[in-house]
Amino acid sequence: MPSASEDRHRARKRRAFWLKQLYAWHWISSALCLVGMLLFAVTGITLNHAAQLEARARVATREAALPADLLPLVQALPSRGRGPLPPAVDAWLSREIGIRPTPEAEFSSDEVSLSLPRPGGDGWVSLARRGGSVMHEVTDRGWLAYLNDLHKGRHTGSAWSWFIDGFGAACLVFCLTGLALLWFHAGRRPATWPVVGLGLLAPLLIALLFIHA
């Protein structure tokens, strides 16, 4: 039958093992989250003061003319609804104007238009059915609006969406391993749980007392 000292030795070994694992996962997740957490923390402040930090938008407009051989393709498109552009027209827009292929265009009797939203700005392209004139407009609201849109995931594409999911998972690991480390060390640090409780209580009270539907 194992003695009390052997039991204590095993308990210390188990504690040391789990502490080692927690520290390893905690620092790895913190390293993965570092830049992302800085970005989201800073843009959380800038979004909270968006009205005071709003920049003046810069608008750039460019005009072009659709080649004569492509104009019948545009004129043959439906006069209402939405749908893809003919591949030849899509390729010309990509080559001449520098826009990436757009999955859908909006059709009307007078024109075919493309909405080109992007982080930190907007854009659109209009193709006239008569004459084939092409109007391209880009609105740029500056780097701060760009970073704020990254925070919100506004028009950032699937790659950034996957990054946010991965970043969120790493943050969960960071927080949960931090909580476990707090639990391990709480016995020697009496202020641990009161401080954790304050972190929970402060936003809860603000939400209940100062935020009204």
Residue pairs with C-beta under 8 A, 6 or more apart in sequence:
2 10
15 184
18 180
18 184
19 181
19 184
22 177
22 180
22 181
22 184
23 181
25 173
25 177
26 174
26 177
26 178
26 181
29 170
29 171
29 173
29 174
29 177
30 174
32 167
32 170
33 167
33 170
33 171
33 174
36 163
36 167
36 170
36 171
37 171
39 147
39 150
39 151
40 151
42 147
43 147
43 148
43 150
43 151
44 151
46 53
46 144
46 147
46 148
47 148
47 151
47 152
50 148
53 144
55 141
55 142
55 144
55 145
57 121
57 139
57 140
57 141
58 139
58 140
58 141
58 142
59 137
59 138
59 139
59 140
60 137
60 138
60 140
61 135
61 136
61 137
61 138
62 97
62 135
62 136
62 137
63 133
63 134
63 135
63 136
64 96
64 97
64 133
64 134
64 136
65 131
65 132
65 133
65 134
66 74
66 89
66 92
66 127
66 132
66 133
66 134
67 92
67 132
68 132
70 86
70 88
70 89
70 92
70 132
71 132
73 86
73 88
73 89
74 86
74 89
74 112
74 127
74 129
74 132
75 129
77 83
77 85
77 86
77 105
77 107
77 112
78 107
79 107
79 108
79 109
80 107
80 108
80 109
81 106
81 107
82 104
82 105
82 106
82 107
83 104
83 105
83 107
84 90
84 103
84 104
84 105
85 93
85 102
85 105
85 112
85 114
89 127
90 101
90 102
93 99
93 114
93 125
93 134
94 100
94 101
97 125
97 134
97 136
99 114
99 116
99 123
99 125
99 136
102 114
102 115
102 116
105 112
105 113
105 114
106 112
106 113
106 114
106 115
109 129
110 128
110 129
110 130
111 126
111 127
111 128
111 129
112 126
112 127
112 129
113 124
113 125
113 126
113 127
114 124
114 125
114 126
115 122
115 123
115 124
116 122
116 123
116 124
116 125
116 138
117 123
117 154
117 155
118 155
119 145
119 146
119 149
119 150
119 154
119 155
119 156
120 140
120 141
120 142
120 143
120 145
120 146
120 147
120 148
120 149
121 138
121 139
121 140
121 141
121 145
121 146
122 138
122 139
123 136
123 137
123 138
123 139
124 136
124 137
125 134
125 135
125 136
125 137
126 134
126 135
127 133
127 134
128 134
149 155
149 156
150 156
150 160
153 160
153 161
153 164
182 192
182 193
182 196
185 192
186 192
186 193
